Amino acid sequence: MRPIREMIVPLGVRDFRRYYFGYAASTFGDALTPLAIAFAVLHLTGSPADLGIVILSTRIPVIALSLLGGALGDRFSRRDVMMVADLMRFLAQGVTAALLLSGTVGLWMIVVLQLVAGMGSALFNPASVGLVVSLAGKERVQEANSLLSMSRSITSILALSVAGALVATVGSGWAILIDAATFLVSAAFLSRLPRAVAGQRVAASTGLLAGIKGGLAEVTRRSWLLMSVVHVALTNLIVIAPFLVLGPYVADEHLGGAPAWSAIGIAYAVGGLAGGFVAARWKPARPVGATLAVFLLMTPLPALLAVPATLWLLMPAAFLAGLELVIYNVLQTSTLQRHIPEHLIARAGSVVTLGSLVAAPLGMGVAGAVAQVFGSGAVLAVSAVLAVLITVTILLVPSVWQLKDGLRLDGRTELTEPAQAET
């Protein structure tokens, strides 16, 4: 473990600090919107199926356009791409809020506007992975990612309370309006980054399609990174998606309903906050192997829900799952940022993002149907067992545990990769 004071070193860099404050504002708004949109749709139509359509509309653009977002983030100024994305999301959520507040909204309008907001996210996220490297430097990306993860955990806890109060008192429109405003805040902080960062762009020697192919090739030729993508896709399909669908059902049927699920969610968020502290200080010598091993902390939660265990056992399990999520994400992102050439980071990151998202909707759809036949307990129990088997199997791949991060005497990271063929 490294000293605690090193956790906040990136905040001493003015440009990273500017990005951090804008990011914190934006994530606060992002955490308001899911609850607000959900109740807006339910109040509008009362149909769970309509709610499912709206939720899907927020995810389809991210799945469909992530690779394009990565190519744009490596071709043009990442700061400028992110500002355009923020403005797209500001307009989409601002119009959504105005329609809700005026009482003139229709379901199709919400779907179209959330598609636009999702397009903004597909552009923003890959570019942000590369921008963090430019602002914090490869030597401090793990501390920087940890700080960003902790801010996301804190703002999520605050926003859930604020969103509930706003929806219950003044309506969903005001919560979504606040979200829209936070995108302007984020864009304002991005605009204050210096000209050197604003003007950064990769030489556009190839077209966008060739750029996308190059990003895919970069991932597939590095087997440790390809295995990371496979792991995140399979675990989202088999573990995370069933948990998200069946967890609330188990809580409603056996644990006392919404208060129990809320308590599990709070424990999960607190675990995420703790995970940020751990991820900032822990720099394992074999980061990919450590990332996968940490995932095993997720398995007690679905296993205990399968029983189901008492709430007092489930809350510590939720804490461990939240801890795992942040450590996993920080180590995975930081390893990618350190080992991938900077002009390819956004594209490689977009492939990882696509892998993490594309399987989740399928898993959510299948989990409910299978649970109707075999029961939620059986599905969750099998999910926990498969999580262990998948993780152990991928850990056996040589490149996963051969990849090393070393630390030189001057404190800078020294990278060692297994030999691989160039393409």
C-alpha positions as CSV (number, residue, x, y, z in Angstrom):
1,M,0.0,0.0,0.0
2,R,1.2,3.5,-0.9
3,P,0.8,6.5,1.5
4,I,-2.6,8.1,1.7
5,R,-1.3,11.5,0.8
6,E,-0.4,10.2,-2.7
7,M,-4.1,9.6,-3.3
8,I,-4.8,13.3,-3.8
9,V,-1.7,14.1,-5.8
10,P,-3.6,14.5,-9.1
11,L,-5.8,17.2,-7.5
12,G,-2.6,19.3,-7.2
13,V,-2.6,19.4,-11.0
14,R,-4.7,22.4,-12.0
15,D,-6.0,21.0,-15.3
16,F,-7.0,17.7,-13.7
17,R,-8.7,19.5,-10.9
18,R,-10.8,21.5,-13.3
19,Y,-11.9,18.3,-15.1
20,Y,-12.6,16.6,-11.7
21,F,-15.0,19.3,-10.5
22,G,-16.9,19.3,-13.8
23,Y,-17.0,15.5,-13.7
24,A,-18.3,15.5,-10.1
25,A,-21.1,17.9,-11.1
26,S,-22.0,15.8,-14.1
27,T,-22.1,12.5,-12.2
28,F,-24.4,14.1,-9.6
29,G,-26.8,14.9,-12.4
30,D,-26.5,11.5,-14.0
31,A,-27.5,9.8,-10.7
32,L,-30.6,12.0,-10.5
33,T,-32.0,11.0,-13.9
34,P,-32.7,7.2,-13.8
35,L,-35.1,7.5,-10.8
36,A,-36.7,10.7,-12.2
37,I,-37.1,9.2,-15.7
38,A,-38.6,6.0,-14.2
39,F,-41.2,7.8,-12.3
40,A,-42.0,10.2,-15.1
41,V,-42.7,7.3,-17.4
42,L,-44.8,5.4,-14.8
43,H,-46.8,8.5,-14.1
44,L,-47.3,9.1,-17.8
45,T,-48.4,5.6,-18.8
46,G,-48.2,3.3,-15.8
47,S,-46.6,0.6,-18.0
48,P,-43.5,-1.3,-16.9
49,A,-43.1,-2.3,-20.6
50,D,-42.9,1.4,-21.5
51,L,-40.3,1.9,-18.8
52,G,-38.3,-0.9,-20.3
53,I,-38.4,0.8,-23.7
54,V,-37.2,4.1,-22.3
55,I,-34.3,2.4,-20.3
56,L,-33.3,0.5,-23.5
57,S,-33.3,3.8,-25.4
58,T,-30.6,5.2,-23.1
59,R,-28.4,2.1,-23.6
60,I,-28.8,1.3,-27.3
61,P,-26.8,4.4,-28.5
62,V,-23.9,3.6,-26.1
63,I,-23.8,0.0,-27.4
64,A,-24.1,1.0,-31.0
65,L,-21.8,4.0,-31.1
66,S,-19.1,3.3,-28.5
67,L,-16.6,2.2,-31.2
68,L,-17.3,5.3,-33.2
69,G,-16.9,7.4,-30.0
70,G,-13.5,5.8,-29.5
71,A,-12.4,6.5,-33.0
72,L,-13.5,10.2,-32.7
73,G,-11.7,10.5,-29.3
74,D,-8.4,9.3,-30.9
75,R,-8.8,11.4,-34.1
76,F,-9.9,14.8,-32.7
77,S,-9.3,16.9,-29.6
78,R,-10.7,14.9,-26.8
79,R,-11.7,18.0,-24.9
80,D,-13.7,19.2,-27.9
81,V,-15.4,15.9,-28.4
82,M,-16.4,15.8,-24.7
83,M,-17.7,19.4,-24.8
84,V,-19.9,18.5,-27.9
85,A,-21.2,15.4,-26.0
86,D,-22.0,17.6,-22.9
87,L,-23.9,20.0,-25.0
88,M,-25.9,17.2,-26.7
89,R,-26.8,15.8,-23.3
90,F,-27.7,19.3,-22.0
91,L,-30.1,19.9,-24.9
92,A,-31.7,16.4,-24.6
93,Q,-32.3,16.5,-20.9
94,G,-33.2,20.2,-21.0
95,V,-35.9,19.6,-23.5
96,T,-37.1,16.5,-21.6
97,A,-37.4,18.6,-18.4
98,A,-39.2,21.4,-20.3
99,L,-41.7,19.0,-21.7
100,L,-42.4,17.3,-18.4
101,L,-42.8,20.7,-16.6
102,S,-45.2,22.0,-19.2
103,G,-47.2,18.8,-19.2
104,T,-46.9,18.3,-23.0
105,V,-44.6,15.3,-23.0
106,G,-45.4,12.0,-24.8
107,L,-43.7,8.7,-24.5
108,W,-42.1,8.8,-28.0
109,M,-40.6,12.2,-27.1
110,I,-38.9,10.8,-24.1
111,V,-37.6,7.9,-26.1
112,V,-36.1,10.1,-28.8
113,L,-34.5,12.5,-26.4
114,Q,-33.0,9.7,-24.3
115,L,-31.5,8.3,-27.5
116,V,-29.8,11.7,-28.1
117,A,-28.6,11.7,-24.5
118,G,-27.2,8.2,-25.0
119,M,-25.4,9.3,-28.2
120,G,-23.7,12.0,-26.1
121,S,-22.5,9.4,-23.5
122,A,-21.2,7.2,-26.4
123,L,-19.0,10.2,-27.5
124,F,-18.0,11.4,-24.0
125,N,-16.9,8.2,-22.2
126,P,-14.1,6.9,-24.6
127,A,-12.6,10.3,-25.0
128,S,-12.6,10.8,-21.2
129,V,-10.4,7.7,-20.7
130,G,-7.7,9.3,-22.9
131,L,-8.1,12.8,-21.5
132,V,-7.3,11.6,-18.0
133,V,-4.0,10.3,-19.2
134,S,-3.2,13.7,-20.7
135,L,-4.1,15.6,-17.5
136,A,-2.7,13.3,-14.8
137,G,0.1,11.5,-16.7
138,K,0.5,7.7,-17.0
139,E,2.3,7.6,-13.6
140,R,-0.8,8.9,-11.7
141,V,-3.7,7.5,-13.7
142,Q,-4.6,5.0,-11.0
143,E,-4.9,7.7,-8.3
144,A,-6.8,9.9,-10.8
145,N,-9.3,7.1,-11.6
146,S,-9.7,6.4,-7.9
147,L,-10.6,10.0,-7.2
148,L,-13.1,10.0,-10.0
149,S,-14.6,6.7,-8.7
150,M,-14.9,8.1,-5.2
151,S,-16.6,11.3,-6.4
152,R,-19.1,9.1,-8.3
153,S,-19.9,7.1,-5.2
154,I,-20.4,10.2,-3.0
155,T,-22.5,12.0,-5.6
156,S,-24.6,8.9,-6.2
157,I,-25.4,8.6,-2.5
158,L,-26.4,12.3,-2.3
159,A,-28.3,12.3,-5.6
160,L,-30.5,9.3,-4.7
161,S,-31.8,11.2,-1.7
162,V,-32.2,14.4,-3.6
163,A,-33.9,12.7,-6.5
164,G,-36.4,11.0,-4.3
165,A,-37.3,14.2,-2.5
166,L,-37.7,16.2,-5.8
167,V,-39.8,13.5,-7.5
168,A,-42.1,13.3,-4.4
169,T,-42.5,17.1,-4.0
170,V,-42.1,19.0,-7.2
171,G,-41.9,16.3,-9.8
172,S,-39.5,14.5,-12.1
173,G,-39.0,17.5,-14.4
174,W,-37.1,19.5,-11.9
175,A,-34.7,16.6,-11.2
176,I,-34.0,16.2,-14.9
177,L,-33.5,20.0,-15.3
178,I,-30.8,19.9,-12.7
179,D,-29.1,17.1,-14.6
180,A,-29.2,19.2,-17.8
181,A,-27.6,22.1,-15.9
182,T,-24.7,19.9,-14.7
183,F,-23.7,19.1,-18.3
184,L,-23.3,22.9,-18.8
185,V,-21.1,22.9,-15.7
186,S,-19.0,20.1,-17.0
187,A,-18.6,21.8,-20.4
188,A,-17.6,25.0,-18.7
189,F,-14.8,23.3,-16.8
190,L,-13.6,21.5,-19.9
191,S,-13.5,24.9,-21.8
192,R,-11.0,26.1,-19.2
193,L,-8.5,23.5,-20.0
194,P,-5.4,25.1,-21.6
195,R,-4.8,25.5,-25.3
196,A,-2.2,22.7,-25.3
197,V,-4.9,20.2,-24.2
198,A,-7.7,21.7,-26.2
199,G,-5.6,21.5,-29.3
200,Q,-4.5,17.9,-28.8
201,R,-5.4,15.7,-31.8
202,V,-4.1,12.5,-33.3
203,A,-2.9,12.7,-36.9
204,A,-5.9,11.9,-39.1
205,S,-4.0,9.6,-41.5
206,T,-6.9,7.1,-41.7
207,G,-10.6,7.3,-42.0
208,L,-13.0,6.6,-39.1
209,L,-13.8,3.1,-40.2
210,A,-10.1,2.3,-40.4
211,G,-9.6,3.8,-37.0
212,I,-12.3,1.6,-35.5
213,K,-10.7,-1.5,-37.1
214,G,-7.4,-0.3,-35.7
215,G,-8.8,-0.2,-32.2
216,L,-10.3,-3.7,-32.5
217,A,-6.9,-5.0,-33.8
218,E,-5.1,-3.4,-30.8
219,V,-7.4,-5.2,-28.4
220,T,-7.3,-8.6,-30.2
221,R,-3.5,-8.7,-30.5
222,R,-3.1,-8.1,-26.8
223,S,-4.5,-11.3,-25.3
224,W,-4.5,-10.0,-21.7
225,L,-6.8,-7.1,-22.9
226,L,-9.0,-9.4,-25.0
227,M,-9.4,-11.7,-21.9
228,S,-10.4,-8.7,-19.9
229,V,-13.1,-7.9,-22.4
230,V,-14.3,-11.5,-22.4
231,H,-14.4,-11.6,-18.6
232,V,-16.4,-8.3,-18.3
233,A,-18.9,-9.4,-21.0
234,L,-19.5,-12.9,-19.6
235,T,-19.8,-11.6,-16.0
236,N,-22.2,-8.9,-17.0
237,L,-24.3,-11.5,-18.8
238,I,-24.3,-14.2,-16.2
239,V,-23.7,-12.4,-12.9
240,I,-24.5,-8.7,-12.9
241,A,-27.6,-8.7,-15.1
242,P,-29.4,-11.5,-13.1
243,F,-28.5,-9.7,-9.9
244,L,-30.0,-6.4,-11.1
245,V,-33.2,-8.1,-12.2
246,L,-33.7,-10.7,-9.5
247,G,-32.3,-8.7,-6.5
248,P,-35.3,-6.4,-6.2
249,Y,-37.7,-9.3,-6.7
250,V,-36.0,-11.3,-3.8
251,A,-36.1,-8.2,-1.6
252,D,-39.8,-7.6,-2.3
253,E,-40.7,-11.2,-1.8
254,H,-38.6,-12.2,1.2
255,L,-36.9,-9.2,2.8
256,G,-39.6,-6.6,3.4
257,G,-39.6,-4.7,0.0
258,A,-38.1,-1.4,-1.0
259,P,-36.5,-0.5,2.4
260,A,-34.4,-3.7,2.3
261,W,-33.3,-3.1,-1.2
262,S,-32.5,0.5,-0.4
263,A,-30.3,-0.7,2.5
264,I,-28.5,-3.1,0.2
265,G,-28.0,-0.3,-2.3
266,I,-26.5,2.0,0.4
267,A,-24.1,-0.7,1.6
268,Y,-23.1,-1.2,-2.1
269,A,-22.4,2.5,-2.5
270,V,-20.4,2.7,0.7
271,G,-18.4,-0.2,-0.4
272,G,-17.7,1.6,-3.7
273,L,-16.4,4.6,-1.7
274,A,-14.1,2.3,0.3
275,G,-13.0,0.7,-3.0
276,G,-11.8,4.1,-4.2
277,F,-9.5,4.5,-1.2
278,V,-8.1,0.9,-1.7
279,A,-7.6,1.4,-5.4
280,A,-5.7,4.6,-5.0
281,R,-3.2,3.0,-2.6
282,W,-2.9,-0.6,-3.9
283,K,-0.7,-1.0,-7.0
284,P,-0.4,-4.8,-7.6
285,A,2.6,-6.0,-9.5
286,R,0.4,-8.1,-11.8
287,P,-2.6,-5.8,-12.3
288,V,-4.7,-7.9,-14.7
289,G,-4.6,-11.0,-12.5
290,A,-5.3,-8.8,-9.5
291,T,-8.3,-7.2,-11.2
292,L,-9.9,-10.6,-12.0
293,A,-9.1,-12.0,-8.6
294,V,-10.8,-9.0,-6.9
295,F,-14.0,-9.8,-8.9
296,L,-14.5,-12.9,-6.7
297,L,-15.6,-10.5,-3.9
298,M,-18.8,-10.1,-6.0
299,T,-19.9,-13.7,-5.6
300,P,-21.2,-13.8,-2.0
301,L,-24.0,-11.3,-2.8
302,P,-25.8,-13.4,-5.4
303,A,-25.1,-16.6,-3.4
304,L,-26.7,-15.1,-0.2
305,L,-29.6,-13.7,-2.2
306,A,-30.2,-17.2,-3.5
307,V,-30.9,-18.6,0.0
308,P,-32.1,-15.8,0.8
309,A,-30.0,-14.8,3.8
310,T,-31.0,-12.2,6.3
311,L,-30.5,-8.5,5.6
312,W,-27.7,-8.3,8.1
313,L,-25.7,-10.8,6.1
314,L,-26.6,-9.3,2.7
315,M,-25.5,-5.8,3.6
316,P,-21.8,-6.8,4.2
317,A,-22.0,-8.9,1.0
318,A,-23.3,-5.7,-0.8
319,F,-20.4,-3.7,0.7
320,L,-17.9,-6.3,-0.7
321,A,-19.6,-6.1,-4.1
322,G,-19.4,-2.3,-4.2
323,L,-15.8,-2.5,-3.1
324,E,-15.1,-5.0,-5.9
325,L,-16.8,-2.9,-8.5
326,V,-14.7,0.2,-8.0
327,I,-11.3,-1.6,-7.5
328,Y,-12.1,-3.7,-10.6
329,N,-12.9,-0.7,-12.8
330,V,-10.0,1.4,-11.5
331,L,-7.4,-1.3,-12.0
332,Q,-8.8,-2.3,-15.4
333,T,-8.9,1.3,-16.7
334,S,-5.6,2.3,-15.3
335,T,-3.9,-0.8,-16.7
336,L,-5.3,0.0,-20.2
337,Q,-4.2,3.6,-19.9
338,R,-0.6,2.7,-18.9
339,H,-0.1,-0.1,-21.4
340,I,-1.8,1.2,-24.5
341,P,-0.2,3.9,-26.7
342,E,-1.9,7.2,-26.0
343,H,-3.2,7.7,-29.5
344,L,-5.1,4.4,-29.2
345,I,-6.5,4.7,-25.7
346,A,-9.9,6.0,-26.6
347,R,-10.5,3.2,-29.2
348,A,-9.2,0.4,-26.9
349,G,-11.3,1.8,-24.1
350,S,-14.4,1.9,-26.3
351,V,-14.0,-1.9,-27.0
352,V,-13.9,-2.6,-23.3
353,T,-17.0,-0.4,-22.8
354,L,-18.8,-2.2,-25.6
355,G,-17.9,-5.6,-24.0
356,S,-19.3,-4.5,-20.7
357,L,-22.5,-3.2,-22.1
358,V,-23.5,-5.4,-25.0
359,A,-24.3,-8.5,-23.0
360,A,-26.2,-6.8,-20.1
361,P,-29.6,-6.3,-21.9
362,L,-29.6,-9.9,-23.0
363,G,-28.8,-11.1,-19.5
364,M,-31.6,-9.0,-18.1
365,G,-34.1,-10.4,-20.5
366,V,-33.0,-14.0,-20.0
367,A,-32.7,-13.9,-16.2
368,G,-36.4,-13.1,-15.6
369,A,-37.6,-15.8,-18.1
370,V,-35.3,-18.5,-16.6
371,A,-36.3,-17.5,-13.1
372,Q,-39.9,-18.1,-13.9
373,V,-39.1,-21.7,-14.8
374,F,-36.4,-22.6,-12.2
375,G,-36.9,-20.0,-9.5
376,S,-34.9,-16.9,-8.6
377,G,-32.8,-18.8,-6.0
378,A,-31.6,-21.4,-8.5
379,V,-30.6,-18.7,-11.1
380,L,-28.7,-16.6,-8.5
381,A,-26.9,-19.7,-7.1
382,V,-25.8,-20.9,-10.6
383,S,-24.8,-17.3,-11.3
384,A,-22.5,-17.2,-8.3
385,V,-20.9,-20.6,-9.2
386,L,-20.3,-19.6,-12.8
387,A,-18.7,-16.3,-11.7
388,V,-16.1,-18.3,-9.9
389,L,-15.5,-20.8,-12.8
390,I,-15.3,-18.1,-15.4
391,T,-12.9,-16.0,-13.4
392,V,-10.6,-18.9,-12.4
393,T,-10.5,-20.1,-16.1
394,I,-9.5,-16.7,-17.4
395,L,-6.9,-16.4,-14.7
396,L,-5.2,-19.5,-16.1
397,V,-4.5,-17.7,-19.4
398,P,-0.7,-17.0,-19.2
399,S,-0.8,-13.4,-20.5
400,V,-3.3,-12.4,-17.8
401,W,-0.9,-13.1,-15.0
402,Q,2.3,-12.5,-16.9
403,L,1.6,-8.8,-17.5
404,K,3.5,-6.8,-14.8
405,D,3.7,-3.3,-13.5
406,G,7.0,-2.4,-11.8
407,L,8.0,0.7,-9.8
408,R,11.3,2.3,-10.4
409,L,13.3,4.1,-7.7
410,D,12.1,7.5,-9.1
411,G,8.5,6.5,-8.5
412,R,7.6,6.2,-12.1
413,T,5.8,3.1,-13.5
414,E,7.8,0.6,-15.5
415,L,5.7,-1.6,-17.7
416,T,6.5,-5.2,-18.7
417,E,4.4,-7.1,-21.2
418,P,4.7,-10.7,-22.4
419,A,6.2,-11.0,-25.9
420,Q,3.6,-10.7,-28.6
421,A,3.6,-10.7,-32.4
422,E,3.3,-7.3,-34.1
423,T,0.6,-6.8,-36.7
